[in-house]
Amino acid sequence: MQSTSPATSPPEAFPAQTHSVAQIFTTVLSRGPLTRSEVAERTGLSAAAVTKAVRPLIEAGYLVEDTDDARRALGRPANPVRVDGGRALFIGVKATGDELIGVLTDLCCRIRVARRLSLTDPAPAAVLAAIAELVRELLTEAEGFGVPVLGLGLAVSGEVDRAEGVVRYSPFLEWRDVALGELAHSATGLPVTVENDVRALTVAEQWFGAGVGLSDFALVTVGAGIGCGLVVHGRVVAGAHGVAGEIGHVAIDPAGPMCRCGNRGCVEAIAADPAILARITVTTGAEVTDSAHAVDLARRGHPGVREVYAAAGEAIGRGIATVANLFGPERVIISGEGLAAYDLFADQIRDTFAAYAFGSAAQCDVQTRPLPYEEWARGAAATAIQSFIRADTHQQRTNGAVAPA
């Protein structure tokens, strides 16, 4: 399969990266425009270090000075710097069990184009061909912007080894040990970052969403599964083996329903959409095949259906309390397609969280944030931007995949 890329000359290379350059650029990206003194204050770096790092970033065109927004610093005017979002483009693709959602973003991760493509076959070869098709379409769209696409981010559910670009296990695609980074690089010619979908969304929330400025927070997703992304001391936690924050597989009822992981009574076995649908089918005696039908039955007061959602809310509340007790986040953000039924179990989530959170962990700010799948794809693009920024800082290049170690 031929590599494809926009017929445009690349921008000047990103300045030779050090940890401080990446830290400064990321700070301006998520919090800017900022003056140099504000950057120093937020990063804890010296004014001299900030000035030294900012200068080549401006010369290369990745940062620009806002001369019209001069602020006072030590009695003298100071021009804020901001990221030039139009300097480069990135592609993000989120894979579900039956669909690819792709976005073209600028360097500030603002979505410029969004596309969807159905998946009829979950086999790796078929999904890879669909990814290549979607990327070609987005690359064609990118030609109109006059700057190149510098990276591709792929977000997949399950166990993902980002450093190696390998999907170790994806339950919805039924994949094991798929070298997606290598395969996608060969198919597209782009540097590829492969990440767990919830962690990718967490990166986007950390940089651009409800996690901006927070050192410690968690993102809990409810829907086809129950996922959790963790940010601890400003870093997204991946775990030693690509598994972290799996609150969906915290067992809360040893006598509960069987989970797809092989255990009983996991949060996911009670609160994920498939578990809710199965239990409502048993409760009503009629097959309930989609969430919209289930929500409609509950809101019309069908006997027993609201109790199913109440049990789901209690399970989610216990899962969130476990996160709060273990990590003490400032905020827990609840998102995912399952929020369509949030009014049916919101009270149970709040009450159960309050009951099981220990001590001051109960002060954790719990928010809901509905996010469409395009935002998940944007998260994939954010990981590609992250890899681009950090490409020379503790980087591993494996089979064409680019990702920080």
C-alpha positions as YAML, in Angstrom:
chain: A
units: angstrom
residues:
- id: 1
  name: MET
  ca: [0.00, 0.00, 0.00]
- id: 2
  name: GLN
  ca: [1.49, 3.35, -1.02]
- id: 3
  name: SER
  ca: [2.39, 5.94, 1.59]
- id: 4
  name: THR
  ca: [0.52, 9.18, 1.10]
- id: 5
  name: SER
  ca: [1.13, 12.69, 2.38]
- id: 6
  name: PRO
  ca: [0.11, 16.19, 1.38]
- id: 7
  name: ALA
  ca: [2.22, 17.73, -1.36]
- id: 8
  name: THR
  ca: [3.49, 20.54, 0.83]
- id: 9
  name: SER
  ca: [6.94, 21.40, 2.13]
- id: 10
  name: PRO
  ca: [7.39, 20.60, 5.80]
- id: 11
  name: PRO
  ca: [7.68, 23.42, 8.31]
- id: 12
  name: GLU
  ca: [10.99, 24.12, 9.97]
- id: 13
  name: ALA
  ca: [11.82, 21.23, 12.26]
- id: 14
  name: PHE
  ca: [10.67, 21.42, 15.85]
- id: 15
  name: PRO
  ca: [13.65, 22.68, 17.88]
- id: 16
  name: ALA
  ca: [15.87, 20.01, 19.39]
- id: 17
  name: GLN
  ca: [13.77, 18.93, 22.30]
- id: 18
  name: THR
  ca: [14.72, 18.80, 25.92]
- id: 19
  name: HIS
  ca: [12.36, 18.13, 28.80]
- id: 20
  name: SER
  ca: [12.16, 21.87, 29.50]
- id: 21
  name: VAL
  ca: [11.32, 22.72, 25.87]
- id: 22
  name: ALA
  ca: [8.54, 20.11, 25.84]
- id: 23
  name: GLN
  ca: [7.26, 21.31, 29.22]
- id: 24
  name: ILE
  ca: [7.23, 24.96, 28.15]
- id: 25
  name: PHE
  ca: [5.58, 24.28, 24.82]
- id: 26
  name: THR
  ca: [2.92, 22.07, 26.42]
- id: 27
  name: THR
  ca: [2.22, 24.72, 29.07]
- id: 28
  name: VAL
  ca: [1.68, 27.40, 26.45]
- id: 29
  name: LEU
  ca: [-0.37, 24.97, 24.36]
- id: 30
  name: SER
  ca: [-2.82, 24.23, 27.18]
- id: 31
  name: ARG
  ca: [-2.75, 27.47, 29.17]
- id: 32
  name: GLY
  ca: [-1.62, 30.19, 26.76]
- id: 33
  name: PRO
  ca: [-1.24, 32.89, 25.72]
- id: 34
  name: LEU
  ca: [1.28, 33.44, 28.54]
- id: 35
  name: THR
  ca: [4.11, 35.85, 29.14]
- id: 36
  name: ARG
  ca: [7.55, 34.39, 29.73]
- id: 37
  name: SER
  ca: [7.27, 35.22, 33.42]
- id: 38
  name: GLU
  ca: [3.90, 33.44, 33.59]
- id: 39
  name: VAL
  ca: [5.44, 30.42, 31.87]
- id: 40
  name: ALA
  ca: [8.26, 30.41, 34.42]
- id: 41
  name: GLU
  ca: [5.77, 30.62, 37.28]
- id: 42
  name: ARG
  ca: [3.64, 27.75, 35.96]
- id: 43
  name: THR
  ca: [6.55, 25.45, 35.10]
- id: 44
  name: GLY
  ca: [8.84, 26.26, 38.01]
- id: 45
  name: LEU
  ca: [11.69, 26.94, 35.57]
- id: 46
  name: SER
  ca: [13.97, 29.95, 35.75]
- id: 47
  name: ALA
  ca: [13.30, 33.01, 33.63]
- id: 48
  name: ALA
  ca: [16.59, 32.37, 31.81]
- id: 49
  name: ALA
  ca: [15.60, 28.78, 30.98]
- id: 50
  name: VAL
  ca: [12.24, 29.93, 29.64]
- id: 51
  name: THR
  ca: [13.80, 32.64, 27.49]
- id: 52
  name: LYS
  ca: [16.36, 30.17, 26.12]
- id: 53
  name: ALA
  ca: [13.64, 27.65, 25.20]
- id: 54
  name: VAL
  ca: [11.12, 30.14, 23.81]
- id: 55
  name: ARG
  ca: [13.52, 31.83, 21.39]
- id: 56
  name: PRO
  ca: [14.04, 28.85, 19.01]
- id: 57
  name: LEU
  ca: [10.36, 27.97, 19.22]
- id: 58
  name: ILE
  ca: [9.52, 31.46, 17.96]
- id: 59
  name: GLU
  ca: [12.23, 31.31, 15.30]
- id: 60
  name: ALA
  ca: [10.83, 28.01, 14.04]
- id: 61
  name: GLY
  ca: [7.32, 29.45, 13.96]
- id: 62
  name: TYR
  ca: [5.76, 27.16, 16.56]
- id: 63
  name: LEU
  ca: [5.28, 30.00, 19.04]
- id: 64
  name: VAL
  ca: [4.30, 33.56, 18.13]
- id: 65
  name: GLU
  ca: [4.27, 36.73, 20.19]
- id: 66
  name: ASP
  ca: [1.00, 38.57, 20.71]
- id: 67
  name: THR
  ca: [2.29, 42.11, 20.30]
- id: 68
  name: ASP
  ca: [-1.23, 43.49, 20.61]
- id: 69
  name: ASP
  ca: [-1.63, 41.98, 24.10]
- id: 70
  name: ALA
  ca: [1.28, 43.48, 26.01]
- id: 71
  name: ARG
  ca: [1.05, 42.91, 29.77]
- id: 72
  name: ARG
  ca: [2.99, 44.46, 32.62]
- id: 73
  name: ALA
  ca: [5.84, 42.43, 34.08]
- id: 74
  name: LEU
  ca: [8.05, 44.04, 36.71]
- id: 75
  name: GLY
  ca: [6.86, 47.44, 35.51]
- id: 76
  name: ARG
  ca: [7.69, 46.76, 31.86]
- id: 77
  name: PRO
  ca: [5.46, 45.60, 28.99]
- id: 78
  name: ALA
  ca: [5.68, 41.87, 28.26]
- id: 79
  name: ASN
  ca: [4.28, 40.23, 25.15]
- id: 80
  name: PRO
  ca: [2.46, 36.90, 25.71]
- id: 81
  name: VAL
  ca: [3.41, 33.96, 23.50]
- id: 82
  name: ARG
  ca: [0.97, 31.47, 22.05]
- id: 83
  name: VAL
  ca: [1.12, 28.37, 19.88]
- id: 84
  name: ASP
  ca: [0.59, 28.92, 16.15]
- id: 85
  name: GLY
  ca: [-2.04, 26.23, 15.64]
- id: 86
  name: GLY
  ca: [-1.84, 26.51, 11.85]
- id: 87
  name: ARG
  ca: [1.84, 25.49, 11.78]
- id: 88
  name: ALA
  ca: [1.07, 21.78, 11.37]
- id: 89
  name: LEU
  ca: [-1.77, 19.25, 11.21]
- id: 90
  name: PHE
  ca: [-2.41, 15.90, 12.87]
- id: 91
  name: ILE
  ca: [-4.87, 13.04, 12.39]
- id: 92
  name: GLY
  ca: [-6.65, 11.15, 15.15]
- id: 93
  name: VAL
  ca: [-8.68, 7.97, 14.70]
- id: 94
  name: LYS
  ca: [-10.84, 6.29, 17.34]
- id: 95
  name: ALA
  ca: [-11.80, 2.67, 16.63]
- id: 96
  name: THR
  ca: [-14.96, 1.15, 18.06]
- id: 97
  name: GLY
  ca: [-16.24, -2.35, 17.40]
- id: 98
  name: ASP
  ca: [-18.15, -1.23, 14.31]
- id: 99
  name: GLU
  ca: [-16.89, 2.21, 13.29]
- id: 100
  name: LEU
  ca: [-13.86, 4.43, 12.79]
- id: 101
  name: ILE
  ca: [-14.13, 8.09, 13.76]
- id: 102
  name: GLY
  ca: [-11.39, 10.28, 12.31]
- id: 103
  name: VAL
  ca: [-10.49, 13.94, 12.77]
- id: 104
  name: LEU
  ca: [-7.97, 16.31, 11.23]
- id: 105
  name: THR
  ca: [-6.71, 18.79, 13.82]
- id: 106
  name: ASP
  ca: [-4.27, 21.66, 13.92]
- id: 107
  name: LEU
  ca: [-1.34, 21.89, 16.32]
- id: 108
  name: CYS
  ca: [-3.68, 23.25, 19.01]
- id: 109
  name: CYS
  ca: [-5.83, 20.11, 18.57]
- id: 110
  name: ARG
  ca: [-8.76, 22.07, 17.16]
- id: 111
  name: ILE
  ca: [-10.85, 19.84, 14.91]
- id: 112
  name: ARG
  ca: [-10.79, 21.07, 11.31]
- id: 113
  name: VAL
  ca: [-12.39, 18.07, 9.58]
- id: 114
  name: ALA
  ca: [-14.26, 15.04, 10.96]
- id: 115
  name: ARG
  ca: [-15.19, 11.84, 9.13]
- id: 116
  name: ARG
  ca: [-16.69, 8.45, 10.01]
- id: 117
  name: LEU
  ca: [-16.29, 5.07, 8.34]
- id: 118
  name: SER
  ca: [-18.21, 1.88, 9.12]
- id: 119
  name: LEU
  ca: [-16.39, -1.31, 10.03]
- id: 120
  name: THR
  ca: [-17.92, -4.54, 8.83]
- id: 121
  name: ASP
  ca: [-15.04, -6.83, 9.78]
- id: 122
  name: PRO
  ca: [-13.05, -6.50, 13.05]
- id: 123
  name: ALA
  ca: [-10.09, -8.51, 11.72]
- id: 124
  name: PRO
  ca: [-6.83, -6.51, 11.93]
- id: 125
  name: ALA
  ca: [-6.25, -6.54, 8.17]
- id: 126
  name: ALA
  ca: [-9.74, -5.21, 7.46]
- id: 127
  name: VAL
  ca: [-9.51, -2.52, 10.14]
- id: 128
  name: LEU
  ca: [-6.08, -1.49, 8.92]
- id: 129
  name: ALA
  ca: [-7.39, -1.13, 5.36]
- id: 130
  name: ALA
  ca: [-10.24, 1.03, 6.67]
- id: 131
  name: ILE
  ca: [-7.82, 3.16, 8.70]
- id: 132
  name: ALA
  ca: [-5.67, 3.68, 5.59]
- id: 133
  name: GLU
  ca: [-8.75, 4.67, 3.59]
- id: 134
  name: LEU
  ca: [-9.90, 7.15, 6.23]
- id: 135
  name: VAL
  ca: [-6.40, 8.61, 6.57]
- id: 136
  name: ARG
  ca: [-6.14, 9.06, 2.79]
- id: 137
  name: GLU
  ca: [-9.42, 10.97, 2.85]
- id: 138
  name: LEU
  ca: [-8.21, 13.21, 5.67]
- id: 139
  name: LEU
  ca: [-4.85, 13.76, 3.98]
- id: 140
  name: THR
  ca: [-6.71, 14.95, 0.89]
- id: 141
  name: GLU
  ca: [-8.64, 17.39, 3.06]
- id: 142
  name: ALA
  ca: [-5.35, 18.51, 4.60]
- id: 143
  name: GLU
  ca: [-3.98, 19.65, 1.25]
- id: 144
  name: GLY
  ca: [-6.27, 22.67, 1.37]
- id: 145
  name: PHE
  ca: [-4.56, 23.95, 4.54]
- id: 146
  name: GLY
  ca: [-1.12, 24.18, 2.95]
- id: 147
  name: VAL
  ca: [0.80, 22.58, 5.82]
- id: 148
  name: PRO
  ca: [1.77, 18.94, 6.30]
- id: 149
  name: VAL
  ca: [0.30, 16.28, 8.54]
- id: 150
  name: LEU
  ca: [3.03, 15.38, 11.03]
- id: 151
  name: GLY
  ca: [1.49, 12.51, 12.94]
- id: 152
  name: LEU
  ca: [-1.30, 9.98, 13.26]
- id: 153
  name: GLY
  ca: [-2.82, 8.94, 16.59]
- id: 154
  name: LEU
  ca: [-4.85, 5.74, 16.90]
- id: 155
  name: ALA
  ca: [-7.08, 5.09, 19.93]
- id: 156
  name: VAL
  ca: [-8.22, 1.54, 20.67]
- id: 157
  name: SER
  ca: [-9.93, 0.02, 23.70]
- id: 158
  name: GLY
  ca: [-8.12, -2.47, 25.89]
- id: 159
  name: GLU
  ca: [-4.48, -3.13, 26.78]
- id: 160
  name: VAL
  ca: [-2.19, -0.99, 24.64]
- id: 161
  name: ASP
  ca: [1.60, -0.82, 24.79]
- id: 162
  name: ARG
  ca: [2.15, 2.72, 23.57]
- id: 163
  name: ALA
  ca: [5.95, 2.54, 23.55]
- id: 164
  name: GLU
  ca: [5.87, -0.49, 21.25]
- id: 165
  name: GLY
  ca: [2.79, 0.55, 19.27]
- id: 166
  name: VAL
  ca: [1.16, -2.82, 20.03]
- id: 167
  name: VAL
  ca: [-2.44, -3.60, 20.96]
- id: 168
  name: ARG
  ca: [-1.97, -6.41, 23.48]
- id: 169
  name: TYR
  ca: [-5.68, -7.12, 23.89]
- id: 170
  name: SER
  ca: [-8.78, -5.31, 22.68]
- id: 171
  name: PRO
  ca: [-12.03, -6.95, 23.82]
- id: 172
  name: PHE
  ca: [-14.38, -5.20, 21.40]
- id: 173
  name: LEU
  ca: [-12.19, -5.86, 18.36]
- id: 174
  name: GLU
  ca: [-11.11, -9.28, 19.71]
- id: 175
  name: TRP
  ca: [-7.46, -8.51, 18.98]
- id: 176
  name: ARG
  ca: [-4.38, -9.91, 20.65]
- id: 177
  name: ASP
  ca: [-0.81, -8.69, 20.09]
- id: 178
  name: VAL
  ca: [-1.47, -6.63, 16.96]
- id: 179
  name: ALA
  ca: [1.50, -4.42, 15.97]
- id: 180
  name: LEU
  ca: [-0.82, -1.62, 14.94]
- id: 181
  name: GLY
  ca: [1.83, 1.12, 15.02]
- id: 182
  name: GLU
  ca: [4.12, -0.67, 12.59]
- id: 183
  name: LEU
  ca: [1.27, -1.69, 10.29]
- id: 184
  name: ALA
  ca: [-0.33, 1.76, 10.24]
- id: 185
  name: HIS
  ca: [3.02, 3.44, 9.59]
- id: 186
  name: SER
  ca: [3.65, 1.14, 6.63]
- id: 187
  name: ALA
  ca: [0.17, 1.86, 5.28]
- id: 188
  name: THR
  ca: [0.21, 5.65, 5.69]
- id: 189
  name: GLY
  ca: [3.82, 6.78, 5.87]
- id: 190
  name: LEU
  ca: [3.03, 8.85, 8.95]
- id: 191
  name: PRO
  ca: [4.60, 8.64, 12.42]
- id: 192
  name: VAL
  ca: [2.06, 6.69, 14.45]
- id: 193
  name: THR
  ca: [1.12, 6.76, 18.12]
- id: 194
  name: VAL
  ca: [-1.13, 3.97, 19.41]
- id: 195
  name: GLU
  ca: [-2.86, 4.50, 22.74]
- id: 196
  name: ASN
  ca: [-5.67, 3.13, 24.85]
- id: 197
  name: ASP
  ca: [-8.79, 5.13, 23.96]
- id: 198
  name: VAL
  ca: [-9.60, 6.24, 27.50]
- id: 199
  name: ARG
  ca: [-6.01, 7.37, 28.14]
- id: 200
  name: ALA
  ca: [-6.05, 9.26, 24.84]
- id: 201
  name: LEU
  ca: [-9.23, 11.05, 25.87]
- id: 202
  name: THR
  ca: [-7.60, 11.78, 29.23]
- id: 203
  name: VAL
  ca: [-4.69, 13.51, 27.45]
- id: 204
  name: ALA
  ca: [-7.16, 15.76, 25.61]
- id: 205
  name: GLU
  ca: [-8.98, 16.56, 28.86]
- id: 206
  name: GLN
  ca: [-5.68, 17.29, 30.61]
- id: 207
  name: TRP
  ca: [-4.55, 19.71, 27.91]
- id: 208
  name: PHE
  ca: [-7.77, 21.23, 26.64]
- id: 209
  name: GLY
  ca: [-10.75, 20.13, 28.76]
- id: 210
  name: ALA
  ca: [-11.97, 19.79, 32.33]
- id: 211
  name: GLY
  ca: [-8.54, 18.68, 33.57]
- id: 212
  name: VAL
  ca: [-6.61, 21.80, 32.54]
- id: 213
  name: GLY
  ca: [-4.53, 23.07, 35.43]
- id: 214
  name: LEU
  ca: [-5.16, 20.03, 37.65]
- id: 215
  name: SER
  ca: [-2.27, 17.96, 38.95]
- id: 216
  name: ASP
  ca: [-4.44, 14.97, 39.89]
- id: 217
  name: PHE
  ca: [-7.72, 13.95, 38.29]
- id: 218
  name: ALA
  ca: [-9.53, 10.93, 36.90]
- id: 219
  name: LEU
  ca: [-11.70, 10.44, 33.84]
- id: 220
  name: VAL
  ca: [-14.32, 7.68, 34.16]
- id: 221
  name: THR
  ca: [-16.12, 6.56, 31.00]
- id: 222
  name: VAL
  ca: [-19.40, 4.66, 31.03]
- id: 223
  name: GLY
  ca: [-20.94, 2.90, 28.06]
- id: 224
  name: ALA
  ca: [-19.98, -0.30, 26.26]
- id: 225
  name: GLY
  ca: [-17.37, -0.71, 28.99]
- id: 226
  name: ILE
  ca: [-16.33, 1.11, 32.15]
- id: 227
  name: GLY
  ca: [-12.97, 2.82, 31.69]
- id: 228
  name: CYS
  ca: [-10.79, 5.12, 33.76]
- id: 229
  name: GLY
  ca: [-7.90, 7.39, 32.88]
- id: 230
  name: LEU
  ca: [-5.70, 8.68, 35.70]
- id: 231
  name: VAL
  ca: [-3.53, 11.77, 35.94]
- id: 232
  name: VAL
  ca: [-1.22, 11.68, 38.96]
- id: 233
  name: HIS
  ca: [1.23, 14.52, 39.63]
- id: 234
  name: GLY
  ca: [0.57, 15.87, 36.17]
- id: 235
  name: ARG
  ca: [1.26, 12.64, 34.27]
- id: 236
  name: VAL
  ca: [-1.17, 10.23, 32.63]
- id: 237
  name: VAL
  ca: [-0.66, 6.85, 34.28]
- id: 238
  name: ALA
  ca: [-0.21, 3.95, 31.89]
- id: 239
  name: GLY
  ca: [1.05, 1.28, 34.29]
- id: 240
  name: ALA
  ca: [4.05, -0.98, 33.83]
- id: 241
  name: HIS
  ca: [2.16, -3.25, 31.43]
- id: 242
  name: GLY
  ca: [-0.22, -0.84, 29.72]
- id: 243
  name: VAL
  ca: [-2.98, -1.49, 32.24]
- id: 244
  name: ALA
  ca: [-3.97, 1.13, 34.83]
- id: 245
  name: GLY
  ca: [-7.20, 2.51, 36.25]
- id: 246
  name: GLU
  ca: [-9.29, -0.51, 35.29]
- id: 247
  name: ILE
  ca: [-12.10, 0.24, 37.72]
- id: 248
  name: GLY
  ca: [-14.47, -1.62, 35.41]
- id: 249
  name: HIS
  ca: [-12.83, -4.80, 36.68]
- id: 250
  name: VAL
  ca: [-12.94, -4.01, 40.36]
- id: 251
  name: ALA
  ca: [-15.06, -6.81, 41.84]
- id: 252
  name: ILE
  ca: [-17.73, -5.38, 44.14]
- id: 253
  name: ASP
  ca: [-20.05, -8.41, 44.41]
- id: 254
  name: PRO
  ca: [-18.47, -11.91, 44.52]
- id: 255
  name: ALA
  ca: [-21.93, -13.41, 43.90]
- id: 256
  name: GLY
  ca: [-22.71, -10.99, 41.08]
- id: 257
  name: PRO
  ca: [-22.98, -11.59, 37.33]
- id: 258
  name: MET
  ca: [-20.11, -13.08, 35.36]
- id: 259
  name: CYS
  ca: [-17.85, -10.50, 33.72]
- id: 260
  name: ARG
  ca: [-16.18, -10.95, 30.33]
- id: 261
  name: CYS
  ca: [-12.84, -10.88, 32.20]
- id: 262
  name: GLY
  ca: [-13.78, -14.19, 33.87]
- id: 263
  name: ASN
  ca: [-14.54, -12.82, 37.34]
- id: 264
  name: ARG
  ca: [-17.87, -12.20, 39.01]
- id: 265
  name: GLY
  ca: [-19.44, -8.98, 40.18]
- id: 266
  name: CYS
  ca: [-17.11, -6.50, 38.45]
- id: 267
  name: VAL
  ca: [-18.36, -2.93, 38.06]
- id: 268
  name: GLU
  ca: [-18.50, -3.48, 34.30]
- id: 269
  name: ALA
  ca: [-20.56, -6.67, 34.68]
- id: 270
  name: ILE
  ca: [-23.22, -4.57, 36.43]
- id: 271
  name: ALA
  ca: [-22.97, -1.09, 34.92]
- id: 272
  name: ALA
  ca: [-21.77, -1.38, 31.32]
- id: 273
  name: ASP
  ca: [-24.41, -1.10, 28.59]
- id: 274
  name: PRO
  ca: [-24.35, -4.81, 27.59]
- id: 275
  name: ALA
  ca: [-24.86, -5.84, 31.24]
- id: 276
  name: ILE
  ca: [-27.72, -3.38, 31.66]
- id: 277
  name: LEU
  ca: [-29.42, -4.60, 28.48]
- id: 278
  name: ALA
  ca: [-29.04, -8.26, 29.48]
- id: 279
  name: ARG
  ca: [-30.50, -7.67, 32.92]
- id: 280
  name: ILE
  ca: [-33.42, -5.62, 31.55]
- id: 281
  name: THR
  ca: [-34.15, -8.38, 29.04]
- id: 282
  name: VAL
  ca: [-34.38, -10.86, 31.90]
- id: 283
  name: THR
  ca: [-36.44, -8.45, 34.01]
- id: 284
  name: THR
  ca: [-38.97, -7.61, 31.29]
- id: 285
  name: GLY
  ca: [-39.07, -10.96, 29.50]
- id: 286
  name: ALA
  ca: [-38.67, -9.11, 26.18]
- id: 287
  name: GLU
  ca: [-35.45, -8.73, 24.22]
- id: 288
  name: VAL
  ca: [-33.96, -5.26, 24.67]
- id: 289
  name: THR
  ca: [-31.23, -4.79, 22.09]
- id: 290
  name: ASP
  ca: [-30.17, -1.16, 22.38]
- id: 291
  name: SER
  ca: [-29.73, 1.48, 25.05]
- id: 292
  name: ALA
  ca: [-32.31, 3.85, 23.58]
- id: 293
  name: HIS
  ca: [-35.00, 1.17, 24.04]
- id: 294
  name: ALA
  ca: [-33.83, 0.47, 27.59]
- id: 295
  name: VAL
  ca: [-33.82, 4.15, 28.55]
- id: 296
  name: ASP
  ca: [-37.30, 4.57, 27.09]
- id: 297
  name: LEU
  ca: [-38.62, 1.66, 29.15]
- id: 298
  name: ALA
  ca: [-37.10, 3.12, 32.30]
- id: 299
  name: ARG
  ca: [-38.50, 6.59, 31.73]
- id: 300
  name: ARG
  ca: [-41.95, 5.17, 31.03]
- id: 301
  name: GLY
  ca: [-41.82, 3.41, 34.38]
- id: 302
  name: HIS
  ca: [-41.69, -0.20, 33.15]
- id: 303
  name: PRO
  ca: [-41.55, -2.44, 36.25]
- id: 304
  name: GLY
  ca: [-38.06, -3.36, 37.37]
- id: 305
  name: VAL
  ca: [-36.14, -1.36, 34.76]
- id: 306
  name: ARG
  ca: [-35.30, 1.61, 36.94]
- id: 307
  name: GLU
  ca: [-33.95, -0.80, 39.55]
- id: 308
  name: VAL
  ca: [-31.46, -2.08, 36.97]
- id: 309
  name: TYR
  ca: [-30.20, 1.44, 36.38]
- id: 310
  name: ALA
  ca: [-30.12, 2.09, 40.12]
- id: 311
  name: ALA
  ca: [-27.85, -0.95, 40.60]
- id: 312
  name: ALA
  ca: [-25.63, 0.33, 37.78]
- id: 313
  name: GLY
  ca: [-25.38, 3.72, 39.47]
- id: 314
  name: GLU
  ca: [-24.41, 2.12, 42.76]
- id: 315
  name: ALA
  ca: [-21.68, 0.09, 41.03]
- id: 316
  name: ILE
  ca: [-20.29, 3.18, 39.30]
- id: 317
  name: GLY
  ca: [-20.40, 5.12, 42.56]
- id: 318
  name: ARG
  ca: [-18.39, 2.41, 44.30]
- id: 319
  name: GLY
  ca: [-15.90, 2.37, 41.45]
- id: 320
  name: ILE
  ca: [-15.42, 6.14, 41.64]
- id: 321
  name: ALA
  ca: [-15.07, 5.98, 45.42]
- id: 322
  name: THR
  ca: [-12.32, 3.37, 44.96]
- id: 323
  name: VAL
  ca: [-10.46, 5.76, 42.66]
- id: 324
  name: ALA
  ca: [-10.88, 8.63, 45.14]
- id: 325
  name: ASN
  ca: [-9.69, 6.49, 48.05]
- id: 326
  name: LEU
  ca: [-6.62, 5.17, 46.22]
- id: 327
  name: PHE
  ca: [-5.43, 8.28, 44.36]
- id: 328
  name: GLY
  ca: [-7.10, 11.29, 45.96]
- id: 329
  name: PRO
  ca: [-7.87, 13.17, 42.72]
- id: 330
  name: GLU
  ca: [-9.04, 16.76, 42.78]
- id: 331
  name: ARG
  ca: [-11.74, 15.93, 40.26]
- id: 332
  name: VAL
  ca: [-13.45, 12.93, 38.70]
- id: 333
  name: ILE
  ca: [-14.93, 13.55, 35.26]
- id: 334
  name: ILE
  ca: [-17.67, 11.15, 34.13]
- id: 335
  name: SER
  ca: [-18.14, 10.82, 30.38]
- id: 336
  name: GLY
  ca: [-19.00, 8.25, 27.71]
- id: 337
  name: GLU
  ca: [-22.04, 7.31, 25.68]
- id: 338
  name: GLY
  ca: [-23.69, 5.89, 28.80]
- id: 339
  name: LEU
  ca: [-24.39, 9.45, 29.98]
- id: 340
  name: ALA
  ca: [-27.52, 9.35, 27.83]
- id: 341
  name: ALA
  ca: [-29.08, 7.53, 30.80]
- id: 342
  name: TYR
  ca: [-27.40, 9.64, 33.47]
- id: 343
  name: ASP
  ca: [-30.63, 10.97, 34.94]
- id: 344
  name: LEU
  ca: [-31.64, 7.37, 35.70]
- id: 345
  name: PHE
  ca: [-28.69, 6.66, 37.99]
- id: 346
  name: ALA
  ca: [-27.17, 10.03, 38.94]
- id: 347
  name: ASP
  ca: [-28.59, 9.96, 42.48]
- id: 348
  name: GLN
  ca: [-27.24, 6.46, 43.10]
- id: 349
  name: ILE
  ca: [-23.77, 7.45, 41.84]
- id: 350
  name: ARG
  ca: [-23.64, 10.47, 44.14]
- id: 351
  name: ASP
  ca: [-25.07, 8.72, 47.20]
- id: 352
  name: THR
  ca: [-22.89, 5.62, 46.83]
- id: 353
  name: PHE
  ca: [-19.77, 7.68, 46.21]
- id: 354
  name: ALA
  ca: [-20.48, 9.69, 49.37]
- id: 355
  name: ALA
  ca: [-21.03, 6.50, 51.36]
- id: 356
  name: TYR
  ca: [-17.85, 4.72, 50.23]
- id: 357
  name: ALA
  ca: [-15.38, 7.60, 49.84]
- id: 358
  name: PHE
  ca: [-13.10, 7.68, 52.87]
- id: 359
  name: GLY
  ca: [-12.72, 10.87, 54.86]
- id: 360
  name: SER
  ca: [-11.71, 13.92, 52.85]
- id: 361
  name: ALA
  ca: [-11.71, 11.86, 49.62]
- id: 362
  name: ALA
  ca: [-15.44, 12.62, 49.59]
- id: 363
  name: GLN
  ca: [-14.55, 16.25, 48.81]
- id: 364
  name: CYS
  ca: [-13.49, 15.19, 45.32]
- id: 365
  name: ASP
  ca: [-15.31, 17.25, 42.68]
- id: 366
  name: VAL
  ca: [-17.41, 14.84, 40.58]
- id: 367
  name: GLN
  ca: [-18.50, 16.28, 37.23]
- id: 368
  name: THR
  ca: [-20.26, 14.95, 34.16]
- id: 369
  name: ARG
  ca: [-19.01, 15.88, 30.71]
- id: 370
  name: PRO
  ca: [-20.81, 14.43, 27.67]
- id: 371
  name: LEU
  ca: [-18.29, 13.99, 24.84]
- id: 372
  name: PRO
  ca: [-19.12, 12.74, 21.33]
- id: 373
  name: TYR
  ca: [-16.87, 10.18, 19.67]
- id: 374
  name: GLU
  ca: [-15.20, 12.96, 17.68]
- id: 375
  name: GLU
  ca: [-13.71, 14.09, 20.99]
- id: 376
  name: TRP
  ca: [-12.27, 10.61, 21.50]
- id: 377
  name: ALA
  ca: [-10.68, 10.86, 18.05]
- id: 378
  name: ARG
  ca: [-9.39, 14.29, 19.06]
- id: 379
  name: GLY
  ca: [-7.79, 12.55, 22.03]
- id: 380
  name: ALA
  ca: [-5.99, 10.25, 19.59]
- id: 381
  name: ALA
  ca: [-4.73, 13.32, 17.73]
- id: 382
  name: ALA
  ca: [-3.60, 14.81, 21.06]
- id: 383
  name: THR
  ca: [-1.39, 11.77, 21.65]
- id: 384
  name: ALA
  ca: [0.16, 12.27, 18.21]
- id: 385
  name: ILE
  ca: [0.85, 15.92, 19.08]
- id: 386
  name: GLN
  ca: [2.27, 14.79, 22.41]
- id: 387
  name: SER
  ca: [4.64, 12.39, 20.65]
- id: 388
  name: PHE
  ca: [5.68, 15.13, 18.21]
- id: 389
  name: ILE
  ca: [6.47, 17.55, 21.04]
- id: 390
  name: ARG
  ca: [8.40, 14.94, 23.02]
- id: 391
  name: ALA
  ca: [9.97, 13.15, 20.07]
- id: 392
  name: ASP
  ca: [13.54, 13.57, 21.33]
- id: 393
  name: THR
  ca: [12.84, 13.37, 25.05]
- id: 394
  name: HIS
  ca: [13.10, 9.77, 26.29]
- id: 395
  name: GLN
  ca: [11.67, 8.67, 22.95]
- id: 396
  name: GLN
  ca: [11.42, 5.18, 21.57]
- id: 397
  name: ARG
  ca: [11.12, 4.66, 17.84]
- id: 398
  name: THR
  ca: [9.84, 1.20, 17.13]
- id: 399
  name: ASN
  ca: [8.91, 0.10, 13.63]
- id: 400
  name: GLY
  ca: [7.97, 3.61, 12.60]
- id: 401
  name: ALA
  ca: [5.85, 4.30, 15.68]
- id: 402
  name: VAL
  ca: [6.78, 7.43, 17.58]
- id: 403
  name: ALA
  ca: [5.92, 7.60, 21.26]
- id: 404
  name: PRO
  ca: [7.49, 8.77, 24.48]
- id: 405
  name: ALA
  ca: [8.72, 6.00, 26.73]
...
